[in-house]
Amino acid sequence: MILYNVTVSIDPSIHENWLTWMRTKHVPDVMATGCFIEARISRVHEEEGGFTFAMSYVATSQDKIDAYQKNHAAALQSEHNEKYAGKVAAFRTMLTILEEFKA
């Protein structure tokens, strides 16, 4: 399993709008690609007044990540960047899930 994580720092003036858009538009569009089996939105705990979120998507294989990047990522990222230009900063990380432990 591969975890594709996008950490996004948001301008405080648009964080509620951004979060609503992510929940209702962007994440459903990413999941509709068929490349991921689950997604999570997490708030990063940081200094007061800041808004940083981690968008975590789980794919079953590197092939699924490659397909996402080849066929979907550019358009989805472009839509996000056009809507929130100058109000967000993002970086992406891929991690291989070695083991899972659940209670």
N, C-alpha and C positions, 0 to 999 in steps of 0.2 A: 504494500500500500504506500502511496505517495501523498504527503500533505503539502498542498500548495497554499502558502500563506501570503496574504497581502496586508501589510501594516500601513494604515492611513492616518495621518495627522490632519485634523479638520479645523478650519477657521471657526472659532466659537459662534460667529454670527450665522452660520449655515448648518451647524451640526444636526439640528432636529430635522431640517429639510433633507439633508444628505441621508440620515439614518432611515427616514421614511422611504426615500427613493430606493435605497439599497434593499430594503425589505420587500417592497412592492414591485420593483422593476428589475434592478440589476441582478440580484441573487437569483430570482426566478429565471432570468434570461441565461445566466451561467449554467444553472442546473438543467435547463432545457437543451443544452448542447449534448447531453448524454455522456459527457466525459467524467462526471463526478457522481459519487454515490451519497455524499452528504456535505452540508455546509454549516458553518457556525459564524455568528457575529459575536465578538467578544470586545469588551471595553478594556483598554490597557489602563491600569492604575498608575497614575503619575501625579505630578504637581497639580495643585488646585487650579481650576480654570482651564486646563488643557483638555482637549478631546482627541484621543487617539484610539483607533479601533483595529482589531486584527480580524481579517476575513479569512477563515480557514476552510479550504475545500479538500475533500479526500477523493483520490482516484485509485482505482484498483491496480493500475500499472503505469509504468513510464510511457507506454504507447498511448494511453489515454491522455496524459499530460501533453505529449508531443502533438497529438491530434488537436487538442484544445488550442495550443499555441499556434499551430499551423493554420487552422481553419476558423478560429473564433476570437482569439485574444485581441488582435489588433482592432477589430470593429468594436468590441465591447469596451476596451480601454479608451478608444477614441470618443465614444459616446460619453463616457464618464468625464474625460478631460474637457470636452466641449461644454458640458453642463456645469462643471465646477472649476473651470480654469482659474488659476491663481489663488484658489481657496483650499487646495489640498496638496499634500505631499505624500507620495506612496513609495514603498519599496517591497519587492517580492522575494520570497525565499521558498525553496523546495526542500523538503525533508523526507527521508525514507523512514517509515514507521517500522521499527525493528520488532517491537513487542507491544502488546496492549495488556494492561492490568485493570480489571474492573472489580468493584466491590460486589 
